[in-house]
Amino acid sequence: MIRSSIRLLPGALALALSAALPAAAQTREPGDLWEVTSEMSMSGMPAGMNMPQRPPQRICRARNSDKPPVGDNDGRCEMYDTKRTGNAFSWKMRCEGNPPSTGTGEMTYEGRDSYKGAMTLNVSGQTMAIKLVGKRVGECDGGESKRQVAAVQQQAAAAQQQATDARAMQCKGAVDSMMPYLLRAETGLQCDPKYKTDLCRKLQTPEGFSAVAPRAPSQMAGMGSGDLKEIGEFCGANVTDLRVRLCKRADEQETLDFLASSCLGYTRIDGSASAKPADSFGSVIIARECAGRTFSSPPAQQYRSFCSAAARQNLMQPVTADASKAGTGTTKPEEPKEDAATRGKKLLKDIFNR
């Protein structure tokens, strides 16, 4: 913890951050060059143990600046709520870093060429006290200091934007791939809640549902597979009811790709696994376009992939005339059962001669 706080110190002393640069090049501004010595201590340190001290810093501050010359210009801290009363300054500050820190400071000029002050920083529940002693050692270009700070701020803003864009890309990728695991808090990605909303809304569509429905649950602990059960729990959705709604619409509109990928083998009544082919979504189309087809009379071109999927799922038993009209009939008496894979291969051979 002490080492982290020491690394943070340059940011804690970077307090000249509010000066804004004009678009045109800065002209030279009268400034004073200060040499600042700091002495640090931290709460909880064993008696007699001292923190390593930094060498004196040289700080250029414009004479008309409203910020005291108390730190370097590495751009990681912001000074705000600055107040001056006579020859005394006080301020508050917040610093970026890992961990971040907040604090307060005060200083008093002792004549024109020296001052004394102190800062207090709060870092991860610990308090760091910093004593400051400054003396004026010459003159400098006060505008250069502002330009350096502005350049650091610009670089920091660009890096922050780059990180934000990268995170947004990852979060959007989770929606595009329908992988809710990436949006969970424990991943640390910290995606905006809108991405969960987008993913769950996409689940309600044929595109999203068909992307998830074929997935098998992950066998690795702690690693999400994005299967239908997982994504349903993530979104608080009843995926069985959702399947019924989407498959009924696909059946009515003959959306064959969606029927083949997400509906065959599930009953029209409640979305459960269908025990009888006649009860499955798509059974009317199967009876009309697929059943009984041979090499000499194959299914129409637009139905071939669908009929092939139905054959793989062993849904090609004959269906009664009533079922072909209403989709609610019963199957003919079953013949002795045959291995499903063997039957599927025979049906495919009959339809496509392969």
PyMOL commands that set and color helices and strands:
alter all, ss='L'
color gray80, all
select helices_A, chain A and resi 2-12+142-176+180-183+185-187+193-203+206-212+228-235+239-253+256-262+277-279+283-290+301-312+321-326+340-352
alter helices_A, ss='H'
color red, helices_A
select strands_A, chain A and resi 30-42+57-62+77-85+88-95+101-109+114-123+126-141
alter strands_A, ss='S'
color yellow, strands_A
deselect
rebuild
show_as cartoon
